[in-house]
């Protein structure tokens, strides 16, 4: 191609050589700041729900497995070994490849992927259980609750226990009411140690009176009071904390709408901008039942039928958690369908904040420019939020990636059923959960990222060994807006890798505290190449993080 008439002169070279030459020869290069929005791929955020759900669950499973493997090795005074699950990490990466995770492959890819993920989950859980059982041998009391996040948390926990348990009691003697629901127990507990276990004992007696109530007419918790409309959506949610109504006048929260989506091209890849012109609203529910009212939570079960499909939701309200959960099961039989849950909130906003890997991004929600108009469907991971200075609302999810936010509502895209290249894409049973989290303050003051982590990574409950043992936290961070994202064996060289990041977009001083003082510690690159020493003072390291900075530390 060097001297082919009519063609530009080209030369085969390496990427590194090209970049080195570019750096030497380019002068005053143009720069672009912000997100490079990729049009024509809006549908890949939602298409093929099973691969999206499996991806989120696999990331969490390996996150927890890596941590407990390291914790077990430290307990046994030896180096961690990830050889038993290294191939599972590679399997996850393969399934994140284009076009697998985007949902734009043929049908067989997803039948194969489902089988591959089933094996991954079974093996990861078996390895995690082995490590937890070893750690659990040191625990006291009746129940050991494991928190794999790096901040102390107060949260819901589901656990198995003998009949007659009415509460959990911690080492300080504080009790937390328990509620029996469908054969299991649930309680809201406080003070769960970060990256470690906290022990509780069972309290037996009569279950405490109901403190949360919901029925066909409405619901009430310490934070909220509201009503359902005739369709089963939330027509009013009055926030007692802020003294204001969340739903827009005449609108309902969690309004589920079925849209027709027929892109001119790239059926699995795109969502047409005019999809909203042809839609169907749900009719009155075929069923509306009260599941439980109790001291911890209240749940109603609602079912709808639309076209050839059915939708069922368990809508749950809590005494101590200021959010509303929507556990959803959809039997979807539609072609070219797009299913969304809309939340028309009475909040002033022209921008929204979205969770992405290792941070978050702010996007305009208006349509001032052609670029703004084109950005009608966007990517987010665990949460999206709209806020005024002193009040806002977030939508959390456990496996979804597509959102649309405009002046009318914040909406979660639940399903998209293309017919090309897979003619039966998403025409099957689906299960997922999302939540509405109204809050005072903006998303930082409400700690929305922390609540989204908790929503996605539940507390693990195990039967305790009944010993008297000192509970330890492997590591903790004392600053809000900083999270340890990964604890794992080093890829090369010796030691354990701790990777953390700042996600409030603020310069932050934080103190990292370990259970034991390391013999050696250094900062590394993302590729885990050693940089400068990390100056621990005993068990603690003082850090100053720049906005959205990722910090990686090797400890030995």
Beta strands, then each sheet from edge to edge (+ up, - down):
strand 1: 143-147
strand 2: 153-159
strand 3: 165-169
strand 4: 175-181
strand 5: 184-192
strand 6: 196-204
strand 7: 213-214
strand 8: 218-220
strand 9: 224-228
strand 10: 234-239
strand 11: 244-245
strand 12: 253-260
strand 13: 279-281
strand 14: 287-293
strand 15: 297-306
strand 16: 309-318
strand 17: 324-331
strand 18: 337-343
strand 19: 351-356
strand 20: 359-364
strand 21: 378-379
strand 22: 383-387
strand 23: 391-397
strand 24: 402-405
strand 25: 410-417
strand 26: 429-440
strand 27: 460-463
strand 28: 475-477
strand 29: 482-489
strand 30: 496-502
strand 31: 508-514
strand 32: 521-524
strand 33: 530-533
strand 34: 540-545
strand 35: 550-555
sheet 1: 2+ 5- 4+ 3- 6+ 1- 27+
sheet 2: 7+ 8- 9+ 10- 11+
sheet 3: 13+ 12- 18+ 25- 24+ 21-
sheet 4: 14+ 15- 16+ 17- 26+ 23- 22+ 19- 20+
sheet 5: 28+ 31- 34+
sheet 6: 29+ 30- 35+ 32- 33+
end
